[in-house]
Amino acid sequence: MKALITSGGKGTRLRPLTHTQNKHLIPIANKPILHYAIETVAEAGIKEIGIVTNSDCSEVPDAIGDGSRWGLRITYIPQEAPLGLAHVVKISEDFIGADKFVFYLGDNMVVGGIKRFVQEFERDHVNCYLTLSRVKDPERFGVPEIKNDRIVSIEEKPKLPKSKFAVAGIYIYDQNIFKAVNNIKPSQRGELEISDAHQYLIDHSYQIGYSEITGWWKDTGKPIDLLEANRLVLEHLSPHVLGSVDSNSYITGNVIIGKDAKIVNSHIRGPVIIGSETIIENSYIGPFTSIHNSCRIKNSEIEFSIILNNCEILDINGRIESSLLGTDVQLVKANAKPVTHRFIIGDQSRVELV
């Protein structure tokens, strides 16, 4: 069995972060989202992976490499334009060949792995196996209609969902999926929808299996999804301290502190992860916060946030909460007169002031 992982698209819902960074490389708990997908596939015993990338950018191949660090072999499959998930499958037919495969959306995260889904796919001898998750907003996803324990239809982003389930971003197929993706037509959005491919299989009497994800699953398509995924991952990490913590600081809960990081006269309340060479001084870092490498935080408070590399947060009044800071961001108190707010903000940024 092989695996096919997505890493393309434009990440429009995560702008401005994705103006300068592929969304699949944004870190959750200081590790790129795409790493979680690769590790999950490897844990299921799969050794050969195809990663679909934007054809005009080498950012993902440069960051991920050939897969040897995970004991895998990775092939990169360029996609000329984001033309839908079924198009991703379609252009990967040469790589997959006659093999069965897991199709894993690289910006999705699931706790508990996928090994049991692979085993159920093999045991039940189905042509297509879907993972489902109960969600509050099924209209954002492909939604199955289930009757007598069978999926009888699937609709993409329906206005009136026929169930509370979303088809999660983890699918398992045999080679019949290629008949589907080669016979469907683009939707009104101009894309080949994976839900239409699944409906093709249903309409042509192929066997569809499914299982509900009983742990948690998260599609990290929006900023709040990133923060929630970060929270969920941090809850499951084991604490360890490699950096230095002075005698005036307090560390409570599950906290990870990276190599050469320094905590000075500060209170860190976990779960929190702090990257290497980061300095935190006279500050409070609250639960569900990830601070990446080489950051400097002084006289400030942060909680339930993700802070990327090389950020400076200095002398900020009030607590920073539910925030995403991209690489090399500076938040500093203005010392000049007159006291004013001064901003250099890129396209589609979001700022809230009190």
C-alpha positions in Angstrom: 0.0 0.0 0.0 1.1 3.5 -0.8 0.1 6.9 0.5 -0.8 10.2 -1.4 -0.5 13.4 0.7 -1.6 16.9 -0.4 0.6 19.9 0.2 -0.5 22.3 -2.5 -3.2 25.0 -2.8 -3.0 28.6 -1.9 -4.2 28.6 1.7 -6.4 31.7 1.2 -8.2 31.3 4.5 -4.9 31.5 6.4 -3.6 34.7 4.9 -1.5 36.7 5.6 0.6 33.8 6.9 0.3 31.9 3.7 1.4 34.9 1.5 5.0 33.9 2.5 4.7 30.3 3.7 3.0 27.1 2.5 0.2 26.4 4.9 1.3 22.8 5.3 4.6 24.0 6.8 3.0 26.2 9.5 4.0 24.7 12.8 1.6 23.1 15.3 3.4 22.7 18.6 6.6 23.8 16.8 6.4 21.0 14.2 5.1 21.6 10.6 1.6 20.3 10.0 2.8 18.2 7.1 5.1 16.3 9.5 2.1 15.0 11.4 0.6 13.5 8.2 3.9 11.9 7.2 4.4 10.4 10.6 0.8 9.1 10.8 1.3 7.3 7.4 4.6 5.9 8.5 3.0 4.6 11.8 0.5 2.6 9.6 3.4 0.8 8.0 3.4 2.5 4.7 6.9 3.1 3.2 6.2 4.9 -0.1 4.5 8.3 -0.3 3.6 10.7 -3.1 3.3 14.3 -2.0 1.4 16.6 -4.4 2.9 20.1 -4.5 2.4 23.4 -6.3 4.4 23.1 -9.5 5.7 26.7 -9.2 7.3 26.3 -5.8 10.0 24.0 -4.3 9.3 25.0 -0.7 7.8 21.7 0.4 10.4 19.4 -1.3 13.2 21.6 0.2 11.7 21.4 3.7 10.7 17.7 3.7 13.4 16.1 1.6 13.5 12.5 0.3 11.8 11.0 3.4 14.8 9.1 4.7 14.5 10.8 8.1 11.3 8.8 8.5 12.5 5.7 6.8 10.3 6.4 3.8 10.7 7.0 0.1 9.0 10.2 -1.1 8.1 11.1 -4.7 6.9 14.7 -5.4 4.0 15.1 -7.9 3.6 18.7 -9.2 0.1 20.1 -9.7 -0.2 23.0 -12.2 -3.2 24.6 -10.5 -5.5 23.8 -7.5 -8.2 22.1 -9.5 -9.8 20.0 -6.8 -9.0 16.9 -4.7 -10.2 14.5 -7.4 -7.7 16.2 -9.7 -5.0 15.5 -7.2 -5.9 11.8 -7.4 -6.2 11.9 -11.2 -2.6 13.3 -11.7 -1.2 10.7 -9.3 -2.3 7.6 -11.2 1.1 6.9 -12.7 2.6 7.0 -9.2 0.0 4.8 -7.6 -0.3 2.3 -10.4 -2.4 -0.8 -9.4 -1.6 -0.3 -5.7 -4.1 0.4 -2.9 -3.4 3.7 -1.2 -4.3 6.1 1.6 -5.2 9.6 0.4 -4.4 12.0 3.3 -5.0 15.7 3.2 -1.7 17.2 4.5 -3.4 20.0 6.5 -5.6 17.6 8.5 -4.6 16.1 11.9 -6.0 13.1 13.7 -5.1 11.6 17.1 -4.9 7.9 17.2 -3.4 7.3 13.8 -4.9 5.6 10.8 -3.7 2.0 11.2 -7.1 0.7 12.3 -8.8 2.3 9.2 -6.2 0.5 6.9 -6.9 -2.8 8.7 -10.7 -2.3 8.3 -10.3 -1.5 4.6 -8.4 -4.7 4.1 -10.7 -6.8 6.2 -13.9 -5.6 4.6 -12.6 -5.9 1.0 -14.2 -2.6 0.0 -13.2 -0.4 -2.9 -13.3 2.9 -1.0 -13.1 3.6 2.8 -14.1 6.9 4.2 -13.5 8.4 7.7 -16.3 10.5 9.2 -16.3 13.0 12.0 -19.2 14.7 13.7 -18.9 18.5 13.2 -20.8 21.6 14.1 -20.6 23.0 10.6 -21.0 20.1 8.1 -21.8 22.6 5.3 -18.1 23.3 5.1 -17.3 19.7 4.0 -18.4 16.7 2.0 -21.5 15.3 3.8 -22.6 11.7 3.7 -26.3 10.6 3.8 -26.5 7.3 5.7 -29.4 4.9 5.6 -29.4 1.4 7.2 -25.7 1.8 8.0 -24.8 2.5 4.4 -23.6 5.6 2.7 -26.2 6.3 0.0 -25.0 9.7 -1.2 -22.3 12.3 -0.6 -22.8 16.0 -1.3 -20.0 18.7 -1.3 -20.6 21.7 0.9 -24.4 21.3 0.9 -26.7 24.2 2.0 -28.9 21.7 3.8 -26.6 18.9 5.1 -28.3 15.4 5.3 -26.2 14.4 8.4 -24.0 15.9 11.1 -21.0 14.1 9.7 -18.1 15.5 7.6 -16.1 13.2 5.4 -12.7 13.7 7.0 -9.5 14.2 5.0 -8.4 10.6 5.2 -9.5 8.2 2.5 -8.5 4.7 1.4 -8.9 3.4 -2.1 -8.3 0.6 -4.5 -7.6 1.4 -8.2 -11.3 1.8 -9.0 -11.1 5.4 -7.8 -9.3 6.3 -11.0 -12.4 5.3 -13.0 -14.3 7.8 -10.9 -11.9 10.7 -11.2 -11.6 10.2 -14.9 -15.3 10.2 -15.5 -16.6 13.1 -13.4 -17.0 16.7 -14.6 -15.8 19.9 -12.9 -18.2 21.5 -10.5 -19.5 25.0 -10.6 -16.3 26.0 -8.8 -14.3 24.7 -11.8 -12.8 21.8 -9.7 -13.0 18.1 -9.8 -14.7 17.4 -6.4 -13.7 14.3 -4.4 -17.3 14.0 -3.2 -18.4 13.6 -6.9 -15.9 10.8 -7.3 -17.3 9.1 -4.2 -20.8 9.5 -5.6 -19.7 7.9 -8.9 -18.5 4.9 -7.0 -21.8 4.7 -5.1 -23.8 5.1 -8.3 -21.8 2.3 -10.0 -22.3 -0.2 -7.1 -18.7 -0.2 -5.8 -18.4 -1.1 -2.1 -18.0 1.9 0.3 -16.9 1.3 3.8 -16.7 3.9 6.6 -15.9 4.5 10.2 -16.3 7.4 12.6 -13.2 9.0 14.0 -13.7 8.5 17.8 -10.8 10.6 18.9 -10.3 14.1 17.5 -9.8 15.2 13.9 -9.1 18.7 12.8 -9.0 20.4 9.3 -6.6 23.3 9.9 -8.1 25.5 7.2 -8.8 28.5 9.3 -6.8 30.4 12.0 -9.0 29.2 14.8 -8.5 25.6 13.6 -4.8 26.1 13.9 -5.1 27.3 17.4 -7.4 24.4 18.3 -5.1 21.8 16.8 -2.2 23.4 18.7 -4.2 23.1 21.9 -5.0 19.4 21.2 -1.5 18.5 20.4 0.0 20.3 23.4 -2.3 18.3 25.7 -0.7 15.1 24.6 3.0 16.1 24.8 5.4 14.9 27.6 7.2 17.7 29.4 11.0 18.2 29.3 13.4 21.0 29.9 16.6 21.4 27.9 17.1 25.2 28.4 17.7 27.1 31.6 15.1 28.3 34.1 16.3 30.7 36.8 15.3 30.5 40.5 12.8 33.4 40.2 10.7 31.6 37.5 7.8 29.2 38.0 7.1 26.3 35.7 3.7 24.5 36.2 2.0 21.9 34.1 3.3 20.2 31.0 6.0 22.4 29.6 8.7 21.8 26.9 11.6 24.1 26.8 14.1 23.8 24.0 17.9 23.8 23.9 19.6 27.1 24.9 16.3 28.7 25.7 16.3 31.0 28.8 13.4 31.6 31.2 14.1 34.6 33.5 11.8 35.8 36.3 8.8 34.4 34.4 5.8 32.2 35.0 5.2 29.4 32.4 1.8 27.6 32.9 1.5 24.6 30.6 0.7 23.0 28.4 3.3 25.2 26.6 6.2 24.5 24.2 9.1 27.0 23.9 11.7 26.6 21.1 15.4 26.7 21.2 17.3 29.9 21.8 14.2 31.7 22.8 14.5 34.2 25.7 11.5 34.9 28.0 12.0 37.6 30.6 9.6 39.1 33.2 6.7 37.5 31.4 3.7 35.2 31.7 3.2 32.4 29.1 -0.2 30.7 29.6 -1.7 27.4 28.5 -1.9 26.2 24.9 0.8 28.4 23.6 3.6 27.5 21.2 6.6 29.8 20.9 9.1 28.8 18.2 12.9 29.3 18.0 14.9 32.4 18.5 12.1 34.5 19.9 12.4 37.2 22.6 9.6 38.0 24.9 9.9 40.6 27.7 7.4 42.2 30.1 4.5 40.7 28.3 1.7 38.1 28.6 0.7 35.5 26.1 -1.9 32.7 26.1 -3.6 30.3 23.6 -1.4 31.5 20.8 1.1 30.4 18.1 4.3 32.5 17.8 6.6 31.6 14.9 10.4 32.0 14.5 12.4 35.2 15.4 9.5 37.2 16.9 10.0 39.9 19.4 7.2 40.9 21.9 8.5 43.6 24.2 6.7 45.6 26.9 3.1 45.0 25.8 0.4 46.1 28.1 -2.5 43.6 28.3 -2.5 39.9 27.5 -2.0 38.6 24.0 -4.5 35.8 23.4 -5.9 33.7 20.6 -3.3 35.1 18.2 -1.1 33.9 15.4 2.2 35.7 14.8 4.2 34.9 11.6 8.0 34.8 11.3 10.0 37.8 12.3 7.1 39.8 13.7 7.8 42.6 16.2 5.3 43.8 18.8 6.9 46.6 20.9 5.7 49.4 23.1 6.1 52.8 21.4 8.5 55.0 23.5 8.4 58.1 21.2 6.2 61.1 21.6 3.5 61.6 20.8 2.2 58.2 21.9 0.5 56.7 18.8 -0.2 53.4 17.3 2.1 52.7 14.3 1.6 49.7 12.0 3.3 48.0 9.1 0.7 45.4 8.1 0.5 43.1 5.1 -2.6 42.2 3.0 -5.5 40.5 4.8 -4.0 41.0 8.3 -6.3 41.2 11.4 -5.7 43.5 14.3 -7.9 44.1 17.4 -7.1 47.1 19.7 -8.5 48.2 23.0 
